[in-house]
Amino acid sequence: MVKTPKESLTIFTDIVLPGESNPLGNLFGGELLARMDRTCSIAARRHSHAIVVTASVNHVAFNNAVPVGSVMTIEAKVSRAFRSSMEIYVDVWVEDRESQVRSKVNEGIYTFVAVDKDGKPIAVPQIEPETALEKERYEGALRRKQLSLILSGKMKPTDADELRTLFIG
């Protein structure tokens, strides 16, 4: 079975409250990470129809602060599926209080693994990207996975075919 990224799209909208903020009046980074993780978890579950666990947080960019009172929207969807793992790309948007114009303030890339009731990895459906952005993220996912495996010592650099093509051609 092949699915599209939009089938896993998960959107979480919330308001930032004072109790969730640091002394500068901005959302705690850890609070944002937790919300991103939960949103990505739902996207992975929607894709796999299985129990999913966070395998890694591959990248998070705290590009802009999220002030108290902001309406924040987190959008996540599967960017690529491998055997049992899924890369989830997540974007964080903040709505301007007056103009209601949304601007992207943060993003992240998470990896989730689908597991059975005993915690053993299980196969997930593959992804067929549709939009230009989905295709770009899909293509980059294999390079990101290979780099992560090299850095963790689970893959030799000489075995990273996709990465090697970037440097050798």
N, C-alpha and C positions, 0 to 999 in steps of 0.2 A: 504494500500500500504506500502511496506517495501522497503527501499533504502539502499545502501551501503555508507559508509563514502566517498569513492573515488568519488562518484557522486557530492559531494559538494566541492571537492578539489579546492582551490583558491590559486594561486601563484602570488605574487606581487614582482617584482624585480625593484630596483631603485638604484641610486647612491647618496651617502650622500654629500651634498653641504656645503660650508663654512657658508652660512647664516642659516643653520639648526643646527649649532654646538654651544657648550658651550665654555668658555675660554680655556678649555683643548684640544680643537680640536676634541671633540667627539659629536655624535648626542645627542641632547636634549632628555631626557627621555620622556617628554610630546609629542615630535614629534614622537618618536617610538610608544608610546601608541596610538596615533591617527592613525598611519598607520596600526597597529595591529587591531584596532577597525574596520577600514574600510574593511580590508581583511576578518575579521571574519564575518562582516555584509554581505558581498557578499556570503560567504560560507553558512550562514544561509538562505539567500534568495534563493540560488540555491537549497537547500534542501527542503524548504517549499513552494516555488513558491508564496510567499506572502510578504507583507510589514513586515519588522522586526525592532525591537527596542532593543537597548542594555539594558538588565535588571541589569547586574552586571559584574564587573571585579573581578573574584573570586581569581585569582592568577596571579602575574607577577613576573618573576625572571629576574633581571638585572644582569646576571652572568658576562658579559664582555662588555666593552665599544665598540661602533661602531665608528671607526675613520672617519674623513672627507676623502672623496675619495673612501671609501669602496663601493663595490657592495654588497648590502644587499638584501636577498630574504626572504620573509615572506610567510609561507605556513600554511593554515588553513583548517580544515575540521570538520564537525560535528562528535563529539565523542559519543553522545547519545542524543536521542530525548525523551522527556516526553510528556505530553498532548499538551501543546502549547509552551513549552520552549525547547531550544536546547543548549546543552553544546558544545562549539567550542574550540578545542585545537589548539593552534597556536605556531609554532616554527619559530625562527628567525635565519638565517644563514648569515655568512659573507664569502665572497670569498677572499682568499689571492691574493694580486695584482700580485705576481710573479708566484706562483705555480698554482694558480686558484683552489686550494683545498678549499672546503667549510668546515666551522666549525660552530657548533651550538653555538650561543652566548646568546640567550634569549629564553624564552618560556612564555606562558600565557594560562589562561583558562577564557573564557568569557561565559556569558549566554545571549542568545537572546530569545525574545518572538515574535512569529508570530501574527500579528494583522490584522483585517479587516480595511476597509477605515474609520471606526469610532473609531479605536483604541482599539477595543475589541479583547481579545485573541481568536485565532482560533486553531483548531487541526492541528498537523503536522504529516507527515509520520514517522513511526518508523525506527530504524536503525538496520541493521544486519552487525556487524563487520566481516571482512574477515581475516586480517593479525593478527599476534600475538600482535603487538603494538596496533592495533585498538581494539582488545579484552581486552587488559589490561586497556586501557583508558575507554572503555565502562563499564567494571566492576567497576572501581573506581568512575565513574560519580555519581552513586546513593549515595555512601558514602559521596562524596563531597557535593551533593545537600542536604542531610540530615543534615550534619554539618552546612552548610550555613543557613538552616532553623532554626536550634537550636540557632545559634548565633544571628539571627535576631529576635528571640522570636516567630517565626511562627510555631514551632514544639516543643513539649515536648521531652526531652531526652529519656523518657521511650517509646516514640512512634517510635523512630529511630531504627527499626528492623535490618537494614543492618549494622549500626554502632555497635549495641549491640553485634552482632555476632563476631566482632573483639575483644571485651573485655571479653565476657563471653564464647564464643565458640559455 
